[in-house]
Amino acid sequence: MATQPTRRIDRKARMQLPPVHARSRDPQERVHDFKEILVLHSREQAMAEASRCLHCRNAPCQTACPLHNDIPRALQYLAAGDVARAAAVYRETGPLSEVCGRVCPRRFCQAACTLGKTGTAIDTRRLEAFVATTARLEEGVPLPEIAPATGRRVAVVGAGPAGLAVAETLTRKGHAVAVFEQHPTPGGLMTYGIPRFKLDLDIVQAKLRWLEKLGVTFRCSTTVGQDITFDTLQAQFDAIFLGVGTQEHYRPGLPGEDLAGIIEATEFLCRANLPADLLPAVWRAPLQVGPRVHILGGGNTAIDCVRTALRLSAVDEVRCYYRRSEAEMPCCHEEYEHALEEGAGFQWLASPSEFLGDDKGRVRAVVYQKMELCELDASGRCRPVPIPGEDFIVETDAVVLALGYRPDAAFTQHIDGLKTERWGAIIVDDLETGRTSVPGLFAAGDVVRGADLLAPALANAIHVAETIDAYLRGT
Ligand SMILES: Cc1cc2nc3c(=O)[nH]c(=O)nc-3n(C[C@H](O)[C@H](O)[C@H](O)COP(=O)(O)OP(=O)(O)OC[C@H]3O[C@@H](n4cnc5c(N)ncnc54)[C@H](O)[C@@H]3O)c2cc1C
């Protein structure tokens, strides 16, 4: 572990330092390509921004980070120009530092920064991205020490952030880990969800190569439950971890929703953002979208679909339809702002009631029902109710369904004795241990917590890996 740098600082002087935040590429330029919109700090800018850290005694940024990264210590090294040591601090707790620095929302570490109470919070997320990327590109990421082999074998099902975190932690502890992934390449939603303009594919692939060097084995294009049975895994491995995420889309269940041109968010994002060789065979045909695209939903996935559609050369107009008002949108505000800058249109208080097609069976229009907001519902938001007789038809060439995700019940039902919630999540005795109702079977990430964010899924998985280690050692 790196040595603790000195923390004697002049807080008053630091509060006067001007903020140096990373910027985003110009909207007019970036909307024509799929390259990352984040422009990383230069080294000088990063050092200047890190120098603003007040090193608060209670480190609210560290508390607010789901992984509890020691941000003040990393920033102290960065302020002194020691990027390698700063990167090592992030790596102590964060296995996907380069990714988190790009995709974490502001509401964790950055919103907790003391400087933000009276002025501008430190750009903690983008400094983490700068540190992790610069360290990797300049010096590579060193392989950690691996404990002597225990002779124990672990199967990890699902190569998303949760599965990768468990694979890394257990490999370092000397267990032999094989990761089974249904898609052609690992990464989970980091590869098959989050668009490239938020997270460059090279970053995910560099991490995957590093994990292979560490000793993790990947068995891709292998669907557990189809290509290999769960019983076979149980017979071959000493413990199994399920990090299968939430694979199933919520569907509106409306007339006409099977028309051609109506596509689920994940398929749309993958086909638009990924090269064909990384796609499952069924998604390799070129994406057919006309000039007008409707996106249904108001969460982060809907915004990612909006911004992806805007980047497609065949598309002229993108409109997002949401059944509540702007204030209730659950998406991250920063990304909503980015979508507006890039030219997206939004229609509030409109819910689809029917999809209309042409004689070739392709969607041509959507019937929307006007809504109004009534009393608060169980989620604490105003409940939208239809205004009778107030509907309208809007022509379109494609519709993307981004109405949320839930775990795939077809997968979990195949596992004898596995208890799940009614909505499909795997029940565990405790989030920290991840023990399921089946002995030797553990779970974490979105399949337990529901569709959420990357850092909490990681934090959950790291805790569960510790329990699996204890289980394998019989302690
Ligand atoms: C479009 C989109 C954008 C997002 N953007 C952000 C963001 O900006 N910031 C953020 O913090 N979070 C974001 N998230 C959420 C974040 O990606 C997830 O919370 C996180 O990936 C969950 O990790 P996980 O490992 O639990 O599941 P996943 O990432 O879903 O990984 C599960 C893996 O299991 C595999 N799998 C499933 N069933 C099987 C099977 N039977 N056999 C083999 N493999 C199987 C899947 O193919 C997948 O690779 C986004 C999510 C989506 C959908």
PDBQT file of the ligand as one rigid body, heavy atoms in Angstrom, charges set to zero:
ROOT
HETATM    1  C1  LIG A 501     -28.294   1.384 -20.921  1.00  0.00    +0.000 C 
HETATM    2  C2  LIG A 501     -27.722   1.409 -19.541  1.00  0.00    +0.000 A 
HETATM    3  C3  LIG A 501     -26.884   2.452 -19.177  1.00  0.00    +0.000 A 
HETATM    4  C4  LIG A 501     -26.353   2.495 -17.896  1.00  0.00    +0.000 A 
HETATM    5  N1  LIG A 501     -25.566   3.551 -17.552  1.00  0.00    +0.000 NA
HETATM    6  C5  LIG A 501     -25.061   3.610 -16.312  1.00  0.00    +0.000 A 
HETATM    7  C6  LIG A 501     -24.261   4.715 -15.915  1.00  0.00    +0.000 A 
HETATM    8  O1  LIG A 501     -24.023   5.642 -16.683  1.00  0.00    +0.000 OA
HETATM    9  N2  LIG A 501     -23.755   4.718 -14.648  1.00  0.00    +0.000 N 
HETATM   10  C7  LIG A 501     -23.967   3.702 -13.776  1.00  0.00    +0.000 A 
HETATM   11  O2  LIG A 501     -23.459   3.740 -12.651  1.00  0.00    +0.000 OA
HETATM   12  N3  LIG A 501     -24.749   2.647 -14.113  1.00  0.00    +0.000 NA
HETATM   13  C8  LIG A 501     -25.290   2.579 -15.359  1.00  0.00    +0.000 A 
HETATM   14  N4  LIG A 501     -26.075   1.523 -15.709  1.00  0.00    +0.000 N 
HETATM   15  C9  LIG A 501     -26.306   0.455 -14.725  1.00  0.00    +0.000 C 
HETATM   16  C10 LIG A 501     -25.110  -0.525 -14.610  1.00  0.00    +0.000 C 
HETATM   17  O3  LIG A 501     -24.627  -0.829 -15.898  1.00  0.00    +0.000 OA
HETATM   18  C11 LIG A 501     -25.565  -1.782 -13.885  1.00  0.00    +0.000 C 
HETATM   19  O4  LIG A 501     -26.050  -1.415 -12.612  1.00  0.00    +0.000 OA
HETATM   20  C12 LIG A 501     -24.429  -2.792 -13.721  1.00  0.00    +0.000 C 
HETATM   21  O5  LIG A 501     -23.904  -3.154 -14.977  1.00  0.00    +0.000 OA
HETATM   22  C13 LIG A 501     -24.948  -4.054 -13.011  1.00  0.00    +0.000 C 
HETATM   23  O6  LIG A 501     -23.927  -5.010 -12.976  1.00  0.00    +0.000 OA
HETATM   24  P1  LIG A 501     -24.248  -6.574 -12.890  1.00  0.00    +0.000 P 
HETATM   25  O7  LIG A 501     -22.937  -7.250 -13.007  1.00  0.00    +0.000 OA
HETATM   26  O8  LIG A 501     -25.110  -6.843 -11.725  1.00  0.00    +0.000 OA
HETATM   27  O9  LIG A 501     -25.146  -6.903 -14.186  1.00  0.00    +0.000 OA
HETATM   28  P2  LIG A 501     -24.872  -6.780 -15.744  1.00  0.00    +0.000 P 
HETATM   29  O10 LIG A 501     -23.944  -5.683 -16.070  1.00  0.00    +0.000 OA
HETATM   30  O11 LIG A 501     -26.209  -6.767 -16.366  1.00  0.00    +0.000 OA
HETATM   31  O12 LIG A 501     -24.152  -8.146 -16.130  1.00  0.00    +0.000 OA
HETATM   32  C14 LIG A 501     -24.841  -9.382 -16.133  1.00  0.00    +0.000 C 
HETATM   33  C15 LIG A 501     -24.161 -10.322 -17.100  1.00  0.00    +0.000 C 
HETATM   34  O13 LIG A 501     -24.714 -11.635 -16.962  1.00  0.00    +0.000 OA
HETATM   35  C16 LIG A 501     -24.826 -12.211 -18.247  1.00  0.00    +0.000 C 
HETATM   36  N5  LIG A 501     -25.807 -13.300 -18.166  1.00  0.00    +0.000 N 
HETATM   37  C17 LIG A 501     -27.116 -13.213 -17.850  1.00  0.00    +0.000 A 
HETATM   38  N6  LIG A 501     -27.693 -14.428 -17.855  1.00  0.00    +0.000 NA
HETATM   39  C18 LIG A 501     -26.719 -15.306 -18.171  1.00  0.00    +0.000 A 
HETATM   40  C19 LIG A 501     -26.689 -16.720 -18.335  1.00  0.00    +0.000 A 
HETATM   41  N7  LIG A 501     -27.784 -17.478 -18.147  1.00  0.00    +0.000 N 
HETATM   42  N8  LIG A 501     -25.518 -17.312 -18.681  1.00  0.00    +0.000 NA
HETATM   43  C20 LIG A 501     -24.387 -16.573 -18.868  1.00  0.00    +0.000 A 
HETATM   44  N9  LIG A 501     -24.368 -15.221 -18.730  1.00  0.00    +0.000 NA
HETATM   45  C21 LIG A 501     -25.513 -14.602 -18.375  1.00  0.00    +0.000 A 
HETATM   46  C22 LIG A 501     -25.269 -11.041 -19.110  1.00  0.00    +0.000 C 
HETATM   47  O14 LIG A 501     -25.064 -11.282 -20.478  1.00  0.00    +0.000 OA
HETATM   48  C23 LIG A 501     -24.388  -9.939 -18.561  1.00  0.00    +0.000 C 
HETATM   49  O15 LIG A 501     -23.149  -9.889 -19.226  1.00  0.00    +0.000 OA
HETATM   50  C24 LIG A 501     -26.649   1.461 -16.972  1.00  0.00    +0.000 A 
HETATM   51  C25 LIG A 501     -27.501   0.426 -17.345  1.00  0.00    +0.000 A 
HETATM   52  C26 LIG A 501     -28.039   0.393 -18.615  1.00  0.00    +0.000 A 
HETATM   53  C27 LIG A 501     -28.984  -0.710 -18.984  1.00  0.00    +0.000 C 
ENDROOT
TORSDOF 0
